[in-house]
Amino acid sequence: MDRILVAIDDSREARDALKYALEQFTEATIYAVHVPEVSNVTLDTSYDASMTNEAEERAQDVLETATTIAEEYGRTIETELAYGHPAKAIVSYATETEIDQIVVGSRGKGGVKRVLLGSIAETIIRRADCPVTVVR
């Protein structure tokens, strides 16, 4: 495995997924990919650009945390932002960059949680063309 994508957000489960990838794939390039949350933005004239700016700032904080975790393991990682629906954006990024495996936490932040897996993790599993590891 040469290219590993870790779906990262600001949840403990996502950080655990990153740590798992760093431990298990010691020779691989790790891509920490975050999809910023933008609250129910409508396409009318009342759109407030500050919502996007706040989401971008939170996103940068998530990626900085991922970089710090990697440094604790003596590693460097690639950090990327992807946009859109989180699961679809992760799968699209994985396809476009020829990722060998995706690592995802069992539950992330936001949305209705499923009994065993978060809905985003479940969708990634169903749609990805490469193997997916779910870290609990």
C-alpha positions as CSV (number, residue, x, y, z in Angstrom):
1,M,0.0,0.0,0.0
2,D,1.5,3.3,-1.1
3,R,-1.3,5.8,-0.8
4,I,-3.6,5.9,2.2
5,L,-6.4,8.3,2.7
6,V,-7.6,9.1,6.2
7,A,-11.0,10.9,6.4
8,I,-10.4,13.4,9.2
9,D,-12.6,15.6,11.2
10,D,-12.4,16.9,14.8
11,S,-13.7,13.8,16.4
12,R,-11.8,11.3,18.6
13,E,-12.7,8.5,16.2
14,A,-11.1,10.3,13.3
15,R,-7.9,11.0,15.2
16,D,-7.8,7.3,16.2
17,A,-8.1,6.4,12.5
18,L,-5.2,8.7,11.7
19,K,-3.1,7.1,14.5
20,Y,-4.0,3.7,13.2
21,A,-2.9,4.6,9.6
22,L,0.4,6.0,10.9
23,E,1.1,2.9,12.9
24,Q,0.0,0.3,10.2
25,F,1.2,1.9,7.0
26,T,4.7,3.1,8.0
27,E,6.0,3.3,4.4
28,A,2.9,4.8,2.8
29,T,2.1,8.4,2.0
30,I,-0.8,9.4,4.2
31,Y,-3.4,11.8,2.9
32,A,-5.5,13.4,5.7
33,V,-8.6,14.7,3.9
34,H,-11.2,16.9,5.6
35,V,-14.5,18.0,4.2
36,P,-15.6,21.3,5.9
37,E,-19.1,21.5,7.3
38,V,-21.1,24.4,6.0
39,S,-24.5,24.7,7.7
40,N,-27.5,24.5,5.5
41,V,-26.5,27.3,3.1
42,T,-29.3,28.4,0.7
43,L,-28.7,29.9,-2.6
44,D,-30.6,33.1,-1.9
45,T,-29.4,36.6,-1.4
46,S,-29.2,36.3,2.4
47,Y,-26.2,34.0,2.1
48,D,-23.5,35.1,4.7
49,A,-19.9,34.6,3.5
50,S,-18.7,34.6,7.1
51,M,-20.2,31.1,7.5
52,T,-17.8,29.8,4.8
53,N,-14.9,31.7,6.4
54,E,-15.6,30.2,9.8
55,A,-15.8,26.7,8.2
56,E,-12.5,27.3,6.5
57,E,-10.9,28.3,9.8
58,R,-12.2,25.2,11.6
59,A,-11.0,23.1,8.6
60,Q,-7.5,24.5,8.9
61,D,-7.6,23.7,12.7
62,V,-8.5,20.1,11.9
63,L,-5.7,19.8,9.4
64,E,-3.2,21.4,11.8
65,T,-4.2,18.9,14.5
66,A,-3.7,16.0,12.0
67,T,-0.2,17.3,11.1
68,T,0.7,17.6,14.8
69,I,-0.4,14.0,15.4
70,A,1.7,12.8,12.5
71,E,4.7,14.7,13.9
72,E,4.3,12.9,17.2
73,Y,4.8,9.7,15.2
74,G,7.9,11.2,13.4
75,R,5.9,11.3,10.1
76,T,4.8,13.9,7.7
77,I,1.4,13.7,5.9
78,E,-0.3,15.4,3.1
79,T,-3.4,17.4,4.2
80,E,-6.2,18.3,1.8
81,L,-9.6,19.9,1.9
82,A,-12.4,18.4,-0.2
83,Y,-15.8,20.0,-0.7
84,G,-19.3,18.7,-1.0
85,H,-21.1,15.9,0.8
86,P,-18.5,14.3,3.1
87,A,-18.7,10.7,1.9
88,K,-19.0,11.5,-1.8
89,A,-16.1,14.0,-1.5
90,I,-13.9,11.4,0.2
91,V,-14.7,8.7,-2.4
92,S,-14.2,11.1,-5.3
93,Y,-10.8,12.3,-3.9
94,A,-9.7,8.7,-3.4
95,T,-10.6,7.8,-7.0
96,E,-9.0,10.9,-8.5
97,T,-5.8,10.5,-6.6
98,E,-5.6,6.7,-7.0
99,I,-5.7,6.0,-3.3
100,D,-4.9,2.3,-2.3
101,Q,-6.9,2.3,0.9
102,I,-9.2,4.5,2.9
103,V,-9.1,4.6,6.7
104,V,-12.1,6.1,8.5
105,G,-13.3,6.4,12.1
106,S,-16.4,4.4,13.0
107,R,-18.3,7.6,14.0
108,G,-17.6,11.1,13.2
109,K,-19.0,14.4,14.2
110,G,-22.4,15.5,13.0
111,G,-25.4,13.9,11.5
112,V,-27.6,11.0,12.8
113,K,-25.4,8.1,14.0
114,R,-26.2,4.6,12.8
115,V,-26.2,1.7,15.3
116,L,-22.7,0.4,14.3
117,L,-21.2,2.9,11.9
118,G,-21.6,6.6,11.3
119,S,-23.6,7.3,8.1
120,I,-20.6,8.8,6.4
121,A,-18.4,5.8,7.1
122,E,-21.1,3.5,5.9
123,T,-21.5,5.4,2.6
124,I,-17.7,5.4,2.1
125,I,-17.7,1.6,2.5
126,R,-20.5,1.2,0.0
127,R,-19.1,3.5,-2.7
128,A,-15.3,3.3,-2.5
129,D,-13.5,1.3,-5.2
130,C,-10.6,0.6,-2.9
131,P,-10.5,-1.3,0.5
132,V,-11.8,0.7,3.5
133,T,-10.7,0.1,7.1
134,V,-13.0,1.3,9.8
135,V,-11.3,2.1,13.1
136,R,-13.3,1.8,16.3
